[in-house]
């Protein structure tokens, strides 16, 4: 597990990277077929040339061709959605519940972010009980009012003020369980939720370091669609650790 200072430096770098969350300028839902893309086209961009090119979307993938050039396929990206650089943009096919959309990042932007944190709190580094169970199909609410299907397979439990707390991860990223939770600091922290990735799991234990709790992408852009906490992950007490609202 990275030292906390290095973890936060990596967090800032990821947010401000070309494929980070701070340079998103559009998310446009699409139907399969060929679409003209540009500032003056059916798939309208907020900037750039009147005609950037043609996007062809099929059930098996997507390609993009600039005027007079051969079509290029969108490329798979680990733990992300297929992407293609078409200057001055990074294009991404973002699919939620089977509905594709074109997400657009403006590479001419120079993103800046000022992250704020609670003071580091060693009491909020928790070694929790880690249990697997038979896969359970479930749905989680999304911030845009939709729902998303998930499969639940694990739970983490720990003691706080004499009570047993159970958190269930609804997503996984880079092999790590992601807990979407909200606690009584909501408002000081991002009101909808925070994300926390479990660390150093064994068959029976996992580390929950709430100093590494982060704001979700929708705290930084209206073009992200974020999950909300399942009911069991809404906590009545304060967790004064991790990121404050940006």
N, C-alpha and C positions, 0 to 999 in steps of 0.2 A: 504494500500500500504506500503510495507516494506521501511524503511529508505534506502537511496541510498547506504550507506556503507554496510548494510546487504544484499541488492540486489546484489551488486558486489561480496560479499563473497560467496553468494549462486551460483552466476554465475561461479566463479572459481571452486567451489566444483563440480558443474555439469560437467564442462569440463574435470576435472581430475578423475571423478568417473569411476568405472569399465564399465559402459555403456555410458561413455562420448565419446567425439570426438577425443581424442588424442591418443588412443591405437588401432584405426582401422588399420588393416594390409592387408585386402583384401575385394574385392566385386566381386563376381563371378555369372554371370547370369546363370540360370538353366532352364531346361525343366522339365515338370512333369515326375516322374519316380524314380528309385533307382540310387543313385550315391555313389561311393566310394570316401571318403574324406580323404586327408592326404597329406603329403609332396611329396609322390611319386605316387599319384593317379590322376584320370581324373579330379577331383575337387582339384586342387593343392593348398596347403597352403604354405606360405613362410617359415614356421618353424614347429616344432612339430614332432610327429611320422610319419613314412612312411604311416601308415594306422591309422587314427583316428577313423574311423567307417563308417557307412552307413547312408546316408540321404535319406529318402523316402518322396517325395513331391507329393501331390495330389491337386486336385482343392479345397479340403475342409480343408487342413492343412498339417503339416509336422511332421515327427518323426525322431529321430536319435538313432542308436544303436551302441554301442561300441562292439568290438569283444567279443563274448561269453556272452553278456548281453542283456537284454530285451530292446525293443525300448521304448524311452521316447518321449512324445509329446512336441513340442514347446509351450510355455505358453504365453497367451495374456498379454500385458503390456499396461497400460493406456497411451494414447498419443504417443505410439511408436509401433513398429512392434513385432511380436512374437519372443521370445528369449528362449534359452536353454543354460545352462552352461555345457560345456564339457571340463573339465580342459585339457590343460591350456588356453582354449579359452571360450569366450562368443559368441555363434552363434546367428544370427538373420536372419529371412526371411524378406528381404526388397523388397517390391513390388511397382513398379512405372509403372503406366499406364498398369496394368495387367501383367507385366513382372516380375517374381520373381527372386531374387538373394540371394545368401548367403553372408551375411556381417559378417566379422570375427574380433573380438577384442581379443588382446593378453593380458591376465590377468597377465603375468609376467612383463609387463612394469610398470614403475613408472612415469606416465605422469607429466610434469611440464609445466607451462604456465606463461608468463609474460604479463599481460594485461596492455595496456596504454590507457589513456583517455585524452580528452580535459578537461580543468578546468571546474568545475561544473558551470553551467550557468542557473540562475533562469529565465532568459528571454525565455529559451527554454522549460519551463514547460507551456504547452498550454492547456487551457480548450476549446476544439473545439466543434462545432455543430456536432451532431451525428444523422444521418438520415438513416432509413431503406427504402428499395424499393423492388419492386417485384423481386424475384430471377432471375438472368441473367446467363445463361451458357456462359462461356468464356474459353479461353486458355491462359496460361502463358508460356513464354519461360523459359527453364531450362539451366543451365550453360553448360551442356554437349551437347547442340544443339537440344535436344528433346523439346517437349511441354507437358504440363500437363493440364488436364481439371479441372476447378474450377467453383464454383458457387458464384457469387457476390451478396451480400444482403444489404450492408451498405456502407456509405461514411462518412468521417469526413472532415469538412471545417473550416478554420480559416483565419485570416488576417495576412499578413506579408508585411511590407513596402507598405501598401496601396493596395495590391493585394489580391484577394481571392485564397487561396490554397486548393485544394481538394485531399485527399488521400483515396484510396480504399483498404481495407484489402482483400487479396486474400486467406488467410488461417486462421484457428482458432486453438488455442492450449490451453488446459485446460479451455475452455470456453472464452478465451480472443482473440480478433481480432488481427491478425498479419499483420502489414504493411511492405511490402518489398519496400524499397525506395533507391534512389541514389540522392546525391546532389553534389554541386560543390567542396566539400572536397574530392571527390573520388580520390584515390591515396594516400592521407594522411590516409583516412579511407579505408577499403577494397574496391578495385576498382569496383567490380561487383555490390555490394549493401550492405545495412545494414537492419537489422530487428528491428522493434519496436512493442511492445505489448501495446495496449490500456488499460487504467486502469480506474476504478471507473465509469463505464458507467451508465447513466440514459437513459430514453427514448429519451432525446434530447441533452445530452452533454456527452463528454468523455475526459479524460485527456491523452494528448500525451506528455510524459516527455522524451524529446530527450536525456537527460542525461543517459537514460537507453537504448539507441540505441546500438545494439550489432552487431558484425561481424557474418556472417552466418557460418554454419558448414564447407562449402567448403573453408573458409579461413584457416582452420586448417588441412584438410585432402583431398586428391584426391579421397577418397572413399565415399564422400558425393555427393549428387546431389541436388543442390540448385535452387530455383526459382529466376528468374530475375525480376526487377520491371516492372509492366505494364507501358505503356507510360505516363499515367497521374501521376505516382509516381516518375518520373524523374524530379528533381527540379533544376532550373537554379541558385539558390543562395546557399550560404554556411550555413551549420548547424554545428557550432563549439560546439558540445556537444556529449557526448557518447564515445564509443570505437574508438580508432585509430586502424589502421591495425596492426595485431599481427606480 
